[in-house]
Amino acid sequence: MSRYVSFRDFDWVLLALVLLICSLGVVEIYSATLHTKFIGVHLKQVYWVLGGVAIMFAMSMVSYQALIERVPVFYVASIASLLAVAVFGKKYLGARRWVDVGGLFHFQPSEWVKLVLILAVAKYFADNKGEGDPQDIVKAGALVGIPMLMVLAQPDLGTALTYMPIAIMGLFLGGMKAKHALVIILIGALLAPVAWHVLKPYQKDRLTTFIEPEADPQHKGYQLIQSLVAVGSGGIFGKGTAQGSQTQGQFLPVPHTDFIFAAFAEEHGFIGAMGLLLLYFIVLMRLIQNAQTAPDRAGAFVVMGVVAVLAFHILVNVGMVVGFMPVTGIPLPLMSYGGSSVLFMFLALGIVMNVRMRRFVN
């Protein structure tokens, strides 16, 4: 390691905040699975977090410029991994999203593709240094659009949607003009009916049910109604860990993954939920601060790409839980149970640390 790169420049405050959120997640996963067949998975989450921290430190030691130079190789590998899912992937609940790795665990390639896209978009705009003209929009759109369509075909609408903020952030920072943004919005509105017909029936149900879940409370609207009941029943201070009636009574669906925020709000109330959101807000602000001190344009784009994905995950997951957004299956970062999601976040944070530790390198 160069004498100019030292762990003294590591963002220890950011790491402490992230580990605090992860700890809250582990406790909630334990509580949410206490009386279910998933009991004990909180220990697996601890292993994933510890593994993620190790990967984060390892990633912080590899120059992000070197990673960006190898983006073409990573991009081809990401496309190949998505093709592998289509051919060898394990099908679960009607979707083929995971690859069995030696019988040890199931790997979801679409998660690590986010990281590749963050690097790819950063490289494109750092090398191009354009002004966000139509050519940039088309190329950046294609760069993100190809893997996005492949993930949609799995089908995995939730993960595919998380690729969009990477492209949007890149175009925004790349200087996209307002008139071009309006044209994109107009084209999107015109193509919406076509996209609607391409969606699977259950995906259409998810996009429409959140408007009026009471129309089918026993089936299509069940998840959202139970989530709203759980959040509301938590009151100001909550019912206490492992004391939530909706969570412990198993009325709340998948409380350790997609609806973990609802379980947390029921057991820790409005105060706890706001405290958790404040932690996320501080993490985002800390990331933006690191982007501002990045040594070059590429580094700033990489960090802001991580900000875009993290903010999108939080916005959609929390919005879904409280009925402001459709149920899309997007996990709450660092809280929801899942190895692929946890490892992606720590890999992304490792690159952020990488950029920060090199901010004084000439």
C-alpha positions as a Python dict, from the first residue, in 0.01 Angstrom:
ca = {
    (1, 'M'): (0, 0, 0),
    (2, 'S'): (132, 344, -92),
    (3, 'R'): (247, 563, 193),
    (4, 'Y'): (-13, 813, 76),
    (5, 'V'): (-292, 560, 133),
    (6, 'S'): (-357, 481, 496),
    (7, 'F'): (-636, 338, 706),
    (8, 'R'): (-617, 662, 901),
    (9, 'D'): (-819, 803, 610),
    (10, 'F'): (-1075, 522, 637),
    (11, 'D'): (-1424, 651, 720),
    (12, 'W'): (-1460, 486, 1059),
    (13, 'V'): (-1768, 694, 1141),
    (14, 'L'): (-1945, 562, 833),
    (15, 'L'): (-1850, 205, 923),
    (16, 'A'): (-1982, 251, 1279),
    (17, 'L'): (-2315, 383, 1146),
    (18, 'V'): (-2345, 95, 900),
    (19, 'L'): (-2269, -166, 1166),
    (20, 'L'): (-2526, -7, 1396),
    (21, 'I'): (-2793, -46, 1126),
    (22, 'C'): (-2680, -404, 1064),
    (23, 'S'): (-2705, -479, 1437),
    (24, 'L'): (-3061, -347, 1446),
    (25, 'G'): (-3133, -567, 1146),
    (26, 'V'): (-2995, -880, 1312),
    (27, 'V'): (-3204, -818, 1626),
    (28, 'E'): (-3516, -764, 1417),
    (29, 'I'): (-3450, -1074, 1205),
    (30, 'Y'): (-3418, -1274, 1528),
    (31, 'S'): (-3745, -1132, 1657),
    (32, 'A'): (-3933, -1174, 1329),
    (33, 'T'): (-3833, -1540, 1285),
    (34, 'L'): (-3859, -1645, 1651),
    (35, 'H'): (-4165, -1866, 1602),
    (36, 'T'): (-4122, -1960, 1236),
    (37, 'K'): (-3938, -2217, 1030),
    (38, 'F'): (-3673, -1953, 962),
    (39, 'I'): (-3561, -1938, 1326),
    (40, 'G'): (-3184, -1906, 1349),
    (41, 'V'): (-3128, -1722, 1022),
    (42, 'H'): (-3016, -1417, 1220),
    (43, 'L'): (-2692, -1606, 1284),
    (44, 'K'): (-2644, -1647, 910),
    (45, 'Q'): (-2700, -1273, 877),
    (46, 'V'): (-2420, -1214, 1129),
    (47, 'Y'): (-2188, -1428, 917),
    (48, 'W'): (-2285, -1235, 605),
    (49, 'V'): (-2217, -905, 779),
    (50, 'L'): (-1878, -1021, 909),
    (51, 'G'): (-1791, -1150, 563),
    (52, 'G'): (-1908, -822, 415),
    (53, 'V'): (-1685, -620, 648),
    (54, 'A'): (-1385, -834, 548),
    (55, 'I'): (-1468, -783, 180),
    (56, 'M'): (-1509, -410, 237),
    (57, 'F'): (-1160, -380, 385),
    (58, 'A'): (-1016, -589, 101),
    (59, 'M'): (-1195, -377, -159),
    (60, 'S'): (-1068, -55, -1),
    (61, 'M'): (-709, -165, -68),
    (62, 'V'): (-755, -217, -443),
    (63, 'S'): (-731, 110, -634),
    (64, 'Y'): (-1070, 207, -774),
    (65, 'Q'): (-893, 348, -1082),
    (66, 'A'): (-766, -4, -1153),
    (67, 'L'): (-1120, -139, -1119),
    (68, 'I'): (-1257, 126, -1354),
    (69, 'E'): (-990, 39, -1614),
    (70, 'R'): (-1117, -320, -1612),
    (71, 'V'): (-1482, -227, -1650),
    (72, 'P'): (-1515, -388, -1998),
    (73, 'V'): (-1409, -724, -1851),
    (74, 'F'): (-1645, -686, -1553),
    (75, 'Y'): (-1932, -584, -1779),
    (76, 'V'): (-1891, -889, -2004),
    (77, 'A'): (-1866, -1111, -1695),
    (78, 'S'): (-2186, -959, -1555),
    (79, 'I'): (-2376, -1030, -1876),
    (80, 'A'): (-2237, -1385, -1873),
    (81, 'S'): (-2352, -1433, -1512),
    (82, 'L'): (-2705, -1322, -1603),
    (83, 'L'): (-2703, -1566, -1895),
    (84, 'A'): (-2590, -1837, -1651),
    (85, 'V'): (-2897, -1763, -1438),
    (86, 'A'): (-3121, -1813, -1740),
    (87, 'V'): (-2957, -2149, -1820),
    (88, 'F'): (-2858, -2293, -1482),
    (89, 'G'): (-3051, -2077, -1237),
    (90, 'K'): (-3261, -2216, -955),
    (91, 'K'): (-3632, -2143, -993),
    (92, 'Y'): (-3816, -2029, -681),
    (93, 'L'): (-4171, -1890, -661),
    (94, 'G'): (-4192, -1866, -1039),
    (95, 'A'): (-3868, -1669, -1086),
    (96, 'R'): (-3520, -1782, -1190),
    (97, 'R'): (-3283, -1546, -1008),
    (98, 'W'): (-3028, -1755, -818),
    (99, 'V'): (-2735, -1981, -902),
    (100, 'D'): (-2644, -2266, -667),
    (101, 'V'): (-2278, -2229, -566),
    (102, 'G'): (-2147, -2575, -482),
    (103, 'G'): (-2449, -2650, -267),
    (104, 'L'): (-2321, -2401, -6),
    (105, 'F'): (-2542, -2103, -83),
    (106, 'H'): (-2748, -1940, -356),
    (107, 'F'): (-2588, -1645, -532),
    (108, 'Q'): (-2797, -1373, -698),
    (109, 'P'): (-2585, -1226, -983),
    (110, 'S'): (-2827, -938, -1040),
    (111, 'E'): (-2707, -787, -710),
    (112, 'W'): (-2339, -762, -803),
    (113, 'V'): (-2434, -632, -1149),
    (114, 'K'): (-2538, -309, -973),
    (115, 'L'): (-2177, -256, -870),
    (116, 'V'): (-2052, -322, -1222),
    (117, 'L'): (-2301, -70, -1361),
    (118, 'I'): (-2192, 193, -1107),
    (119, 'L'): (-1832, 148, -1226),
    (120, 'A'): (-1934, 136, -1593),
    (121, 'V'): (-2139, 457, -1579),
    (122, 'A'): (-1860, 630, -1385),
    (123, 'K'): (-1603, 525, -1646),
    (124, 'Y'): (-1821, 635, -1937),
    (125, 'F'): (-1882, 987, -1806),
    (126, 'A'): (-1528, 1026, -1666),
    (127, 'D'): (-1375, 933, -2004),
    (128, 'N'): (-1633, 1112, -2213),
    (129, 'K'): (-1656, 1440, -2019),
    (130, 'G'): (-1950, 1534, -2237),
    (131, 'E'): (-2243, 1757, -2159),
    (132, 'G'): (-2517, 1500, -2137),
    (133, 'D'): (-2616, 1531, -2503),
    (134, 'P'): (-2853, 1283, -2675),
    (135, 'Q'): (-2563, 1058, -2770),
    (136, 'D'): (-2461, 1027, -2405),
    (137, 'I'): (-2819, 951, -2307),
    (138, 'V'): (-2850, 672, -2564),
    (139, 'K'): (-2515, 513, -2477),
    (140, 'A'): (-2565, 532, -2100),
    (141, 'G'): (-2920, 402, -2147),
    (142, 'A'): (-2794, 105, -2348),
    (143, 'L'): (-2518, 37, -2095),
    (144, 'V'): (-2772, 1, -1816),
    (145, 'G'): (-3064, -114, -2030),
    (146, 'I'): (-2915, -443, -2153),
    (147, 'P'): (-2867, -605, -1809),
    (148, 'M'): (-3188, -441, -1691),
    (149, 'L'): (-3389, -620, -1961),
    (150, 'M'): (-3215, -948, -1878),
    (151, 'V'): (-3313, -915, -1512),
    (152, 'L'): (-3670, -823, -1609),
    (153, 'A'): (-3685, -1151, -1802),
    (154, 'Q'): (-3606, -1359, -1489),
    (155, 'P'): (-3859, -1200, -1394),
    (156, 'D'): (-3732, -964, -1122),
    (157, 'L'): (-3897, -624, -1158),
    (158, 'G'): (-3772, -497, -821),
    (159, 'T'): (-3401, -552, -886),
    (160, 'A'): (-3430, -430, -1245),
    (161, 'L'): (-3576, -102, -1122),
    (162, 'T'): (-3274, -49, -895),
    (163, 'Y'): (-3054, -14, -1207),
    (164, 'M'): (-3242, 296, -1320),
    (165, 'P'): (-3112, 539, -1053),
    (166, 'I'): (-2754, 453, -1155),
    (167, 'A'): (-2818, 578, -1508),
    (168, 'I'): (-3022, 875, -1387),
    (169, 'M'): (-2751, 985, -1143),
    (170, 'G'): (-2485, 949, -1412),
    (171, 'L'): (-2683, 1158, -1661),
    (172, 'F'): (-2764, 1420, -1398),
    (173, 'L'): (-2402, 1460, -1290),
    (174, 'G'): (-2292, 1435, -1652),
    (175, 'G'): (-2477, 1756, -1731),
    (176, 'M'): (-2797, 1636, -1895),
    (177, 'K'): (-3004, 1935, -2006),
    (178, 'A'): (-3357, 1991, -1877),
    (179, 'K'): (-3506, 1970, -2227),
    (180, 'H'): (-3350, 1627, -2277),
    (181, 'A'): (-3486, 1511, -1942),
    (182, 'L'): (-3835, 1624, -2045),
    (183, 'V'): (-3804, 1432, -2373),
    (184, 'I'): (-3707, 1116, -2181),
    (185, 'I'): (-4005, 1159, -1948),
    (186, 'L'): (-4236, 1207, -2248),
    (187, 'I'): (-4100, 898, -2425),
    (188, 'G'): (-4136, 700, -2101),
    (189, 'A'): (-4499, 809, -2069),
    (190, 'L'): (-4571, 707, -2429),
    (191, 'L'): (-4406, 365, -2380),
    (192, 'A'): (-4579, 299, -2047),
    (193, 'P'): (-4878, 121, -2208),
    (194, 'V'): (-4641, -108, -2398),
    (195, 'A'): (-4444, -185, -2081),
    (196, 'W'): (-4770, -257, -1898),
    (197, 'H'): (-4863, -533, -2144),
    (198, 'V'): (-4518, -691, -2108),
    (199, 'L'): (-4549, -728, -1729),
    (200, 'K'): (-4656, -1056, -1571),
    (201, 'P'): (-5007, -1065, -1418),
    (202, 'Y'): (-4872, -1073, -1061),
    (203, 'Q'): (-4650, -773, -1138),
    (204, 'K'): (-4951, -579, -1262),
    (205, 'D'): (-5137, -671, -945),
    (206, 'R'): (-4852, -537, -732),
    (207, 'L'): (-4849, -207, -919),
    (208, 'T'): (-5223, -153, -883),
    (209, 'T'): (-5308, -309, -546),
    (210, 'F'): (-5133, -41, -338),
    (211, 'I'): (-5388, 215, -462),
    (212, 'E'): (-5680, 24, -312),
    (213, 'P'): (-5567, -283, -112),
    (214, 'E'): (-5909, -308, 55),
    (215, 'A'): (-6057, -422, -278),
    (216, 'D'): (-5909, -768, -222),
    (217, 'P'): (-5803, -789, 145),
    (218, 'Q'): (-5762, -1168, 153),
    (219, 'H'): (-5543, -1204, -153),
    (220, 'K'): (-5386, -923, -357),
    (221, 'G'): (-5411, -660, -85),
    (222, 'Y'): (-5323, -887, 208),
    (223, 'Q'): (-4952, -804, 231),
    (224, 'L'): (-5002, -429, 227),
    (225, 'I'): (-5294, -430, 469),
    (226, 'Q'): (-5102, -641, 723),
    (227, 'S'): (-4802, -411, 683),
    (228, 'L'): (-5011, -101, 750),
    (229, 'V'): (-5169, -265, 1053),
    (230, 'A'): (-4826, -358, 1189),
    (231, 'V'): (-4685, -7, 1142),
    (232, 'G'): (-4992, 155, 1296),
    (233, 'S'): (-5012, -82, 1592),
    (234, 'G'): (-4659, 12, 1697),
    (235, 'G'): (-4779, 351, 1817),
    (236, 'I'): (-4523, 596, 1950),
    (237, 'F'): (-4290, 368, 2145),
    (238, 'G'): (-4368, 24, 2000),
    (239, 'K'): (-4460, -306, 2163),
    (240, 'G'): (-4106, -420, 2234),
    (241, 'T'): (-3871, -675, 2077),
    (242, 'A'): (-4048, -1005, 2003),
    (243, 'Q'): (-4377, -856, 2128),
    (244, 'G'): (-4538, -742, 1803),
    (245, 'S'): (-4875, -912, 1751),
    (246, 'Q'): (-4868, -889, 1371),
    (247, 'T'): (-4508, -1005, 1349),
    (248, 'Q'): (-4517, -1279, 1613),
    (249, 'G'): (-4861, -1395, 1500),
    (250, 'Q'): (-4719, -1445, 1149),
    (251, 'F'): (-4980, -1217, 992),
    (252, 'L'): (-4708, -995, 847),
    (253, 'P'): (-4557, -1159, 535),
    (254, 'V'): (-4179, -1217, 514),
    (255, 'P'): (-4105, -986, 810),
    (256, 'H'): (-3733, -1070, 801),
    (257, 'T'): (-3685, -963, 437),
    (258, 'D'): (-3908, -726, 238),
    (259, 'F'): (-4127, -614, 529),
    (260, 'I'): (-3862, -587, 799),
    (261, 'F'): (-3929, -213, 837),
    (262, 'A'): (-4294, -287, 921),
    (263, 'A'): (-4185, -541, 1184),
    (264, 'F'): (-3934, -292, 1324),
    (265, 'A'): (-4195, -13, 1336),
    (266, 'E'): (-4442, -239, 1518),
    (267, 'E'): (-4193, -341, 1785),
    (268, 'H'): (-4011, -6, 1823),
    (269, 'G'): (-4281, 241, 1731),
    (270, 'F'): (-4267, 580, 1563),
    (271, 'I'): (-3961, 682, 1767),
    (272, 'G'): (-3766, 374, 1663),
    (273, 'A'): (-3868, 401, 1298),
    (274, 'M'): (-3769, 768, 1281),
    (275, 'G'): (-3441, 689, 1455),
    (276, 'L'): (-3363, 424, 1194),
    (277, 'L'): (-3447, 660, 907),
    (278, 'L'): (-3225, 924, 1068),
    (279, 'L'): (-2938, 675, 1068),
    (280, 'Y'): (-2992, 611, 697),
    (281, 'F'): (-3004, 986, 632),
    (282, 'I'): (-2672, 1040, 812),
    (283, 'V'): (-2515, 755, 612),
    (284, 'L'): (-2633, 914, 286),
    (285, 'M'): (-2498, 1255, 389),
    (286, 'R'): (-2167, 1096, 485),
    (287, 'L'): (-2147, 930, 144),
    (288, 'I'): (-2221, 1258, -34),
    (289, 'Q'): (-1946, 1425, 169),
    (290, 'N'): (-1705, 1155, 50),
    (291, 'A'): (-1812, 1220, -310),
    (292, 'Q'): (-1734, 1590, -266),
    (293, 'T'): (-1379, 1511, -153),
    (294, 'A'): (-1313, 1251, -426),
    (295, 'P'): (-977, 1296, -602),
    (296, 'D'): (-1124, 1286, -952),
    (297, 'R'): (-1442, 1288, -1157),
    (298, 'A'): (-1460, 907, -1177),
    (299, 'G'): (-1438, 871, -799),
    (300, 'A'): (-1718, 1122, -744),
    (301, 'F'): (-1938, 940, -996),
    (302, 'V'): (-1873, 605, -827),
    (303, 'V'): (-1969, 731, -481),
    (304, 'M'): (-2278, 910, -609),
    (305, 'G'): (-2379, 592, -790),
    (306, 'V'): (-2373, 412, -454),
    (307, 'V'): (-2578, 698, -305),
    (308, 'A'): (-2836, 662, -584),
    (309, 'V'): (-2882, 287, -533),
    (310, 'L'): (-2892, 309, -153),
    (311, 'A'): (-3139, 599, -152),
    (312, 'F'): (-3362, 425, -408),
    (313, 'H'): (-3369, 105, -200),
    (314, 'I'): (-3464, 294, 116),
    (315, 'L'): (-3725, 510, -57),
    (316, 'V'): (-3899, 221, -233),
    (317, 'N'): (-3887, -25, 58),
    (318, 'V'): (-4015, 219, 319),
    (319, 'G'): (-4268, 363, 72),
    (320, 'M'): (-4390, 9, -1),
    (321, 'V'): (-4432, -73, 367),
    (322, 'V'): (-4644, 235, 440),
    (323, 'G'): (-4854, 207, 123),
    (324, 'F'): (-4707, 492, -79),
    (325, 'M'): (-4545, 263, -338),
    (326, 'P'): (-4622, -76, -496),
    (327, 'V'): (-4493, -397, -340),
    (328, 'T'): (-4186, -471, -552),
    (329, 'G'): (-3974, -701, -338),
    (330, 'I'): (-3686, -455, -291),
    (331, 'P'): (-3505, -525, 41),
    (332, 'L'): (-3414, -263, 299),
    (333, 'P'): (-3033, -223, 275),
    (334, 'L'): (-2827, -361, 564),
    (335, 'M'): (-3146, -459, 750),
    (336, 'S'): (-3323, -722, 540),
    (337, 'Y'): (-3202, -1082, 555),
    (338, 'G'): (-3009, -1195, 249),
    (339, 'G'): (-2646, -1266, 168),
    (340, 'S'): (-2638, -1124, -186),
    (341, 'S'): (-2788, -792, -75),
    (342, 'V'): (-2555, -760, 227),
    (343, 'L'): (-2242, -845, 28),
    (344, 'F'): (-2334, -598, -247),
    (345, 'M'): (-2375, -316, 5),
    (346, 'F'): (-2039, -386, 170),
    (347, 'L'): (-1867, -419, -168),
    (348, 'A'): (-2014, -82, -264),
    (349, 'L'): (-1906, 71, 67),
    (350, 'G'): (-1559, -77, 14),
    (351, 'I'): (-1527, 117, -311),
    (352, 'V'): (-1649, 431, -134),
    (353, 'M'): (-1376, 381, 128),
    (354, 'N'): (-1134, 320, -160),
    (355, 'V'): (-1217, 660, -308),
    (356, 'R'): (-1197, 835, 30),
    (357, 'M'): (-857, 686, 119),
    (358, 'R'): (-712, 816, -206),
    (359, 'R'): (-843, 1171, -186),
    (360, 'F'): (-495, 1307, -103),
    (361, 'V'): (-311, 1095, -363),
    (362, 'N'): (-163, 1305, -643),
}
